[in-house]
Amino acid sequence: MTVRFTFQPARETDSKATVVVQETLLAVEIWPDVPMTRKIEESLTALDRLIIEAAIALDPAYPIDIEEITGIPQSAIVAIFGRLVRLGLLEAREAEAIATESAQVAVKQTAVARLRPTQVTLLYLADTDELIALPQNSGRRAPRLDRAEPAGYVDVDRGAGLTPRHEIIADRIRRQTILGLPKDIVAAVPTDDLVPDYSPQYRSSGRVETGGDGSHRARFKVEVGATKTVNLLVPHADNLARRWTELAEQAAHAADGWGPVAAEYTGRAWRYELGHEAAVAAATDGVRLGHPGGLLIQGDRDVVYVGVEFTPADSSAARTFALQHAMAEAAMKPAAEATFQRLASIVEVSATRYGLAPGELTPAHVRSALWTARHYQHVYALRREEDFPLE
């Protein structure tokens, strides 16, 4: 994998994000409201089993007969008849009921399985071969991507030409590889929906969120039009999150070209400890050593952003850090506000921050650095009192 690093000023990011994805080329499909079958365990009470036994013994059973035997009111028996008919344990015939084959087994059990139709929205990530069941959003329509313009297409190994969608889903249900699918969903309902052997790619942005249990969630958005986006929160997308996280971890090598550097991730940002050689090289590259920064990491398909911090490894590096900090602070205000007194105050703060001895950093050092960095207007303003003492 080819990786390119670009250091830049820090930016605001969401506190929940462990990795910020500035841009990604993502192969994604959304299959909304896929019909499936749910297997629900319905509890059987002692009264339910008593009525089933009566239906088996009487064959057929009438509510009035059961009332005479058990003393249970007919109204209650009729209500239980209806429930057992819905469970497939009794078959209703006018005023009577007969036991089904399932009743012979159920009478010895405390619960019976009931199949019910349901709908699930699935999301398929072709790059990582993840099929994920999205959480149900009560009262909201399933997200759609059909109006978004794909940036390209990728081949998907699921048969030549068009493949029945329910066959793909059924196979994954058998192998238990649909992430986040409720365990009580046992089958895919056959439909006429077909899927091709390719998947559309979309230019997106997003982030990785990590839960307290260590699970990953990918959050990304796809632009549908000039003013509309589709926002998706995808739990269980561990492979996609890992792809983005592994790219972010390349930050460990971002400063290798500067010289001796120790890099570590603090849980909030990447921290680089620079020796003198590395500090000088970083400053030459225009990196603001004395302030928090950011790093763009560009891979083959993704661009991620991570926060970075810099610390000096020795006293020589500390002088470079102090100079860079003072220069950045001086250049932060408009040139019209630059005065020698303000610069002297900045120099004192920067020298103290990095533990410099008196005289190691002076306003003259900072002014020279500002000139080298082409902050000419600031330098002219700082020299005003010297060049025009009578004003």
Buried (B, 14 or more C-beta within 10 A) or exposed (E): EEEEBEBBEBEEBEEEBBBBBBBBBBBBBBBBEBBBBBEEEBEBEEEBBBBBBBBBEBEBBBBEBBBEEBEBEBEBBEEBBEBBBEBBBBBEEEEBBBBBEBBEEBBEEEEBBBEEEBEBBBBBBBBBEBBBBBEEEEEEEBBEBEEBEBEEEEEBEBEEEEBBBBBBBBEBBEEEEBBBBEEEBBBBBEEEBEBBEBBBBBBBBBBBBBEEEEEBBBBBBBBBEEEEBBEBEBBBBBBBBEBBBBBBBBBBEBBEEBBBBBBEBEEEBBBBBBBBBBBBBBBEEEBBBBBBBBBBBBBEBBBBBBBBBBBBBEEBBBBBBBBBBBBBBBBEEEBEEBBBEBBEEBBBEBBEBBEBEEEBBBBEBBBBBBBEBEBEBBBEBBBBEEEEEEE
